[in-house]
Amino acid sequence: DVHQHRDHTHQGTVKYEGKVPKMKVIRMGADPICDAKHDSPARAEWFLAGPDGELKNVFVYVKEGLKGDYPVPSEAAVIDQNGCVYKPHVLGVQVGQPINILNSDGTLHNVHALPKKKGNDKFNEAMPGARKKITKKFNTPEIMVKIKCDVHPWMGARIGVVDHPFYAVTAEDGSYEIKGLPVGTYTIEVWHEKLPAKTATVTVKGDETVTSDFTLKRPPKKKK
């Protein structure tokens, strides 16, 4: 019934305050197949920020406050190896949700997952050019599982594993949107692979949009 359940949306923007490091060009000459897929040189993606510090690839999720269980989506999450880069660089999935890891490159990749939580299996799978897809899943929440490629050392991705559907990854403009949050008070955490995480308390009452903006900074250098 549309009238009884309105969509409660939690949205906002994540920005970075400080000097943005320049992402180095990735030298892919060792694998001509990788190189051929890029019109302009590929760059590292561990720190992508816009002109006003808008941070891309930040994982935003509900850390505390949810009650009850949420069904595991049957639809697979997808991470592609394309141009010898993981797309997306940051991905969110639910516990038990299938993850299709694709190889669109026609070259050898080796997908190496390094979870730390008990219950999440490490895996190390060679994907020769003809092997187009493998399907994996994680069984325990974990922020974040690191994925790397043993063939192309510049390749890296992070997967946030949560036991509910209330998460998002920030877009190019630093924005995120989490839809369908039940009424309640929650702790929201924002995670970036190079910056200290931040949390905020958010209260959703009725059918309104709640906005939380975050600013991330590098930790101050310790004085010697």
N, C-alpha and C positions, 0 to 999 in steps of 0.2 A: 504494500500500500504506500503510494508515493507521499501521501499527506502525513502519515505517521512518522515515517523515517526520512528526515531531511538529511542532506549530506553536510556533515560538519567537516570543514576543511581547516587544516593547520598549514599555514604557509609562511614564507619569509625569505630572507636573503642572507647569505653568508659572505662576509667580506674579510679581506686581509689588510691589516694595518702594518705598513713597513715597506721596505724596498723588496721588490719582487725579483727573485733570482732569474737570470736568463736561462732558458732551457737550451742545452747544447744540442747541436745537430748530431743525429745518430749516424755513425759510419756503417753503412750496410753493404759496402763493396764486397765483403767476403761471401755474400750470398746474392748473386745477380738477380735471382727471382724476387727477392725482397726489394732490391734497389729499383727494379723496373716498374714497381707498382706506385712509385711516388713521383709526381710531377715536380714538386718542390721538396727539398730535403725534409725527412721526418725529424721531429724533435722529441726529446724526452718529455714525459707527461706528469712527472711527480709534483709539479708545482705550476698550475695554470691559473693565472689571474688576469682579469680585464683591466682596462685603463683606470678604473676607480677601485681596484682591488677585489672585484667580484671573483669569488673563488669557485672554480669548477671542480667536479669530482670529490665533493665532500659528501660523506654518508651521514644522513640525518635519520634518526630512528627513535621510537619510544623505548626508553630504557626501563622505566618502572611505572606502575600504576594500572596496567591492563589486568582485567580479570577474565577468567574463562579460557577456553581453548578455541583456536581458530583452525578451520580446515586447511589442509595442505593443498596448494593449487596443483591440479593435474597438468596444467600448462607449464612447459619447461621454460626456465630462464635460459638465455642464450649469451654465450661469449664467443666471439669470432676471432680467428687469427687471420688478419687481412693486411697485407703489406708488412708482414712480420711485426705487427703491433696488435695488442689485445684490444678488441672493441666490444664493449666499453672497457675503460681502464678501471673503473670502480662499478661493482654490481651488487645489488641486494637480492637475497633469496630467502625463502622460508626453510626451516628445518624440514628435511624429507622431500623437498621439491626437486624434481629432476633438473639438472643443469646440462644443457647440450653444449659441448665444446666443439666448435666447428673449425675445420681447416680449409679456408678458401684460397690458400696460397699455392697448392701444388708443389710445396717443398717440405722437407722434413722439419717437423716441430717435435718438441718433447715437453709435454705438459706436466709440470712438477708442482704439486700442491703441498704446502707446508703448514697444515693446521697444528695448533698446539693443544687444543682441548681434547680430553679423553672422550672417545665416542666418535670423533671425526677422523676418518681414515686418511693417512697420507697416501698420495698416489703419484706415480711416476710413469707416464704413458707416452711411448713413442707414437707419433702420428706421421707416418710417411705421407708423401704427396697424395697417394691414392686413398688414404684413410680420412674420410671427410667428416666423421662425427664420432665422438664418444659421449656417453651420458654418465654423469656422476651425481652424487648427492651428499649432503652433510647431515649428521644426525643430532648435533648439539649446537645451541647458539654459540657463536664466536665472532668477536669484533677484533680484527678482521683476518680472514684467511689469505695468506700470501700465495700467489701463483707465479711461477717463473718458467722460463724456457731454457733448457740446458744447451740448446743448439745456438740460440741467439741471446747472448747474455743481457742485452738491453731490454728484453721483453719482460714486463712485470704487470701484474694486475692484483686487485684486492677484492675479496668477496665478503660482504657482511652477511652473516647467517643469523636470522632472528626467528622467534617462534610465533610471529604474527605478521599481518600484512601492512603494518603502519611504519613505513620507511620510505626514503626517497634519496636520490643522488642529485646534487645541485647541477644545474645546467650551465651553459656558457656564461650566462648573466648572473650566476651565483644564486639563482632562485630555486626554491623547492616547494613541493606541495604534497601534503599527506591527506588523503581523503578518507571520509567515513569513520572518523574517530568517534567512539561512543562518548556520551557525557561523562566527565570525570576530570580528575587532576593527574597530570602526568609529568614525569621527568623526561625531557627530550635531550638527547645527546647529539652533538655534531662532531664528526671524526674526520681528520685530514691526516694523510700519511706522514707529514713532516711537522705538524704543529700540535701543541697540546690540545686535547679535546676540551670541549666546553659543554656545560649542561644548563638547562633552564627549566623552571616549573611552569607548566601551562595548564590552565583550567578551561575546559570546553563546557559551555552551558547551552543547551539548545542549539538551534540551527543558525549558528553564526560562524563567521570565518575568524579564526584567531591568528594573529601575525606575531611571529618571533623572529627578530633579526639578530644575527650573531656577528661579532668581530673577533677574528682570531689573530693572535700575535705570537711572535717567537718568544720563548722564555728569555728573561733578561740574562745576560752573561754573568756568570758567577765571578765575583771579585777574587783575585788571588790573594 
